[in-house]
Amino acid sequence: MPRIRQKAAQYAADDFRKALKNALVNCDMKQKDLAFETGIPESTVSERMRDPSKFTLGQMQEIVKATHMEPEAILKFLGYKNNLDRSASV
């Protein structure tokens, strides 16, 4: 992987980790509570907090539900651009 991509991936992981930690604080939750609410084993939550790239999409969806995180935090982490058009009609 080119050096620039590695840095971008690391920045995205750091941003997601910070967003998740902030969401936990805002919900007055600890990793143990997140594990209970999502059904993800506590050891898995701990491991993946260190390396968010190991979270599955399904686990991320459960985290969004449990913590009321903005889905954009996950989309940015997955590499989607921040230009999601909210005004577009379906």
N, C-alpha and C positions, 0 to 999 in steps of 0.2 A: 504494500500500500504506500503510495507516495507520502512524503513527509507532511505536506500540507493537509492531506486528507486525514492523516493520523491526528494532527493537532485539532482539526475541525471536529473529529469524532470525540476526542478527549474533552473539548470545550462543551460539546453537546451533552456528554455524559455528566460533566460537572454541573451544567445548568439544570439538568433533570434531577440530579441528586439534591441540589439546593432547593429546587421547587418542591420536591417530595418532603424534605426536612421541614420546610416552611409550612407545607400543608399539614404535616403531623403536629406541629406546634399550634397552628390555628385550630385544629380539631381537638387539641389537648390529648393527643394520642402518643403512645410509645410504639416502638417496633413490635412489641408483644401484642398490643392492641390491634395494630394493622394486620398482623398474622391471623389473629382471631377473626377479625371482620372479613378478611379476604379468603380465608381458608388456605393460605400459603403457609407452609411450615415456618416457624420462627427462625430456624437456622438458615433457611433459604432466603427469607427477607433480609437477614443480616448480611449474608454473602452477597446478595444482589444489590444491596445499598452501596457496597464497595465497588461493584462492577455492574451498573444498571443495564449494560448491553445484554446481560444474561436473562433479564426479565422477558417472559413471553408476552405477546400482544394480549392474550387473555388475562394474564396476571396484571398487566398495566390497566386493562379495563376495570378489573376489580379494585385496583388501587384508586382509580379516578372516582368510582362509586363511593368507596369508603371514606375518602378524604375530601371529596368535592373539589379536586384539582381541576384546573382548566384543561380540557382535552388538547389544547394547543401545545401544552408543555410536552405531551407525548409525541404529537406530530412533529414538532421541531426536533425532538430527540431522534425520531425515525428518519429525519432528513427532509421532511416536507418544508417548503418555503413558508415564510410568515405572511404570504400574500393571499391568504384564504379570503375569498370574496363573500362576505356575510350578506351582501345585499342581492346576490344572484338568486333568481327564482328557480325553483325546481320544476 
